[in-house]
Amino acid sequence: MSKKERTAIEPTREENYAEWYQQVIKAADLAENSEVRGCMVIKPWGYAIWENIQHVLDGMFRETGHRNAYFPIFIPKSYFEKEAEHVEGFAKECAVVTHSRLEDDGHGGLKAAGELTEPYIVRPTSETIIGASFAKWVNSYRDLPLLINQWANVVRREMRTRLFLRTSEFLWQEGHTVHETPEEAMEETMQMLEVYARFAADYLAIPVIKGEKTEGEKFPGAVNTYSIEAMMQDKKALQSGTSHFLGQNFARSSNIRYQNREGEFDYAWTTSWGVSTRLIGALIMAHSDDNGLVLPPKIAPAHLVILPIYRDEKEKEAVMAVVKQVQEMFKGTWFEDVHLYTELDDRELTGSERNWHWIKKGIPLRMEIGPRDVASGKVMIARRDQGPRDKVAVEMAQIKDYVLKTLAEIQANIYAKALKFQQDNTIKIDDNKAFYKYFTPKNEEQPEIHGGFALSHWCGDAACEEKIKEDLKVTVRCIPFDVAEEDGNCISCGKASKRRVVFAKSY
Amino acid sequence: MSKKERTAIEPTREENYAEWYQQVIKAADLAENSEVRGCMVIKPWGYAIWENIQHVLDGMFRETGHRNAYFPIFIPKSYFEKEAEHVEGFAKECAVVTHSRLEDDGHGGLKAAGELTEPYIVRPTSETIIGASFAKWVNSYRDLPLLINQWANVVRREMRTRLFLRTSEFLWQEGHTVHETPEEAMEETMQMLEVYARFAADYLAIPVIKGEKTEGEKFPGAVNTYSIEAMMQDKKALQSGTSHFLGQNFARSSNIRYQNREGEFDYAWTTSWGVSTRLIGALIMAHSDDNGLVLPPKIAPAHLVILPIYRDEKEKEAVMAVVKQVQEMFKGTWFEDVHLYTELDDRELTGSERNWHWIKKGIPLRMEIGPRDVASGKVMIARRDQGPRDKVAVEMAQIKDYVLKTLAEIQANIYAKALKFQQDNTIKIDDNKAFYKYFTPKNEEQPEIHGGFALSHWCGDAACEEKIKEDLKVTVRCIPFDVAEEDGNCISCGKASKRRVVFAKSY
């Protein structure tokens, strides 16, 4: 065996994927665990990614006619009790507010006091509290469609948490809409799933599979749930966004009624849809490598870091003059539809230390400017999607063109790489033994590495789904849209099936 | 008496200011009370104002070197107990989370279950939880200054609430910074107060008085609190933003220590500063009139509404062709440093109904386009800062120039009007009887209307402050920066005083 090359992140993906993930986050300074159980602190570089996600998605929501609003964080217990499936789904893990003050406990400490007549739940999702407002806002078909989005924090108490992927508090957006007919509500549900898929592909550079969730995996209270599913580098699936057709379920429980075109009162048809800070987890796990974070340029907080190199004041003066020119060159510049931001790192550290700092943070381009470069009228530019030591000389006059062209290349490369990985690890399996073998880890010591997505037939029976889950920890990720009907036999029971579904292990 | 002119808002400001305020909010569709005690629902037009406030302030924070991050919503009780004054200030009205799930209560309902070993408080402000992170992030003077901002929701349970002005949950930003020296921390405290004052004047068109809070009015745990105070149209003061110099108080309780340039460990110096959705209340009460909301163009969600007028399909075709031209004309246009947005209202309502709809919403400009206008190559434009029936004909070729010029005029007019009102209602009072008369309502039936700001001498004794508060419900709003020292006598006790302070009733 050849001597292992040292990487910035240890362990590597091969060695221990779960730990690699934590170390990438740490090295890029994205987030950390807090002492509040299950809650994370999102640090500036991580939060800036979230702000970019918000900015782009918010524009897409506006273009499709949605408006932002804000509803209370607390949900009265009685609202929660109205929809049976919904409460079943969320009551087991929630934060319950029962008291309204703290008072002296007589031992130098404080105790909860002022018990509330009705406890509140900190919102795990807002269908019921928003429904209470919608019931007041909707009177006639003229008030429809009602297209609202909320950016907010939500709380679902989780036992085993992982930064970004599963935390007790997380940030998200939740769209809530009301429609006159089931067709319109379904059209909205599909439109927003499509918005999510387009955002994932075009900005996060993550190819996703769109499809419907099975009965067992759908949102509590929904008629149908649809999701986008992405493949991480350990070949597991990550559900990255969901869009729900709620039928008249929540309209009934919240009493959202409207006078239709015939003058009669009827319950309205509603939808909800959301993505969360989990997308940052997807971004990390889809693209990063053993040297740290890799950011698609269209979602990166900054695109180019300038690293000046000098040994004395005279060199510094010459170098910093060029640095200033480059900074000026990019002021007010756009990379496609996003602002192009530069960073300057002139800390008193070695060139190598600063270089590796930014490699680990995933910035798309690094530019070194030293005395020799100044003399030759050039700068050295390195790309995050190439080796850490690869760099090319670019003439001053060419810098802007080179940067814009290269950012577009990086964005395309990252997407192409993720797509190839997904395709290489997605196979049709029709044989039960082959299916079981595919999902059984080859190496006991590295149970994380296993098969990817299996496109296999499923009869639709929950018992078959459950058996596979128990045997292999593999679930039906979705019933994909882009797979044609065909005759086949259920991978578990062998009964006739009309369609292949996506099986995978998942987060 | 002349016959009273009918206004869009009833009652008028004169008749009942508090109720007028509620009605302006309702007529403009900004927000409403929810069934969750003290919590409001911010509706799209109100939320869009908040988004504009966020956008502008966020840019100002970035320019001054701050970065956004996000910290947990829950504060462990033990964190809260660390700073004595702080807990004293917030423990009496807070939301306490004590349980982690709901379970069947045996009577068809649900009850709180899964009691937590340590209760959490839903953040009323985040000094203690952010301090816990800062203690980990700060090790050396090289890590300083640390300049962080958070956009978040906070909860302070309030008994008597009023939309935007005082709600149990509200949205805000809270800046938290750490410094090497008290001088630097104080400089930061002052810089951010100045940012708030500039934002209030230049965007909200509200002139404010900057000054220091008295000992009794400062933030629990702060060494000094500074605020900007604005005058509302009922002549009451509204504290619109605060900036706190926290000394080493929170550094001590959170253990934020750093190695200084001499190699010794010392507690750092911290600041915090915030503004909230209360600013929307300030905006409403400072500028609106008896016909509804008046929005300064630089913070309005939209600047120009187009109101097409036609009676048949033929007229519609001609009119809508011009509407489209006008819409195109403004695509991608900026009004100074904000995007210029147009709205189109072609609902099936009368011209008058649509006109009044937008007057009440406070949009700066309304443009009518009818068949006669099309024929003459002109449109009719009305301004929100003039009478509801005043309008001028503007030629097509002049529209863009006229709109941009007029928006700037409106912005300046609104500010000038508010400044004149503040100046007209601020007087120096040196006589105790005159002071008491100034603050005693002239009309028993309209206790809201009273004197404005009194610049009077105060000896600095809390007892004098307390007496005036008890007698008149008047408090020292601030010890203003822009008032020179001069010899005088305390308005209450008559003892020697070096300085005038601002006395007023307040929200």
Interface residues (C-beta under 8 A of the other chain):
Chain A: E32 S34 E35 V36 C39 M40 V41 I42 K43 P44 Y47 A48 W50 E51 R67 N68 A69 Y70 F71 P72 I73 F74 I75 P76 K77 F80 E81 V87 A91 K92 E93 C94 A95 V96 V97 T98 H99 S100 R101 L102 E103 G109 L110 A112 P119 Y120 I121 V122 I129 A132 S133 K136 I148 A152 N153 V155 R157 E169 L171
Chain B: E32 S34 E35 V36 C39 M40 V41 I42 K43 P44 Y47 A48 W50 E51 R67 N68 A69 Y70 F71 P72 I73 F74 I75 P76 K77 F80 E81 V87 A91 K92 E93 C94 A95 V96 V97 T98 H99 S100 R101 L102 E103 G109 L110 A112 P119 Y120 I121 V122 I129 A132 S133 K136 I148 A152 N153 V155 R157 E169 L171
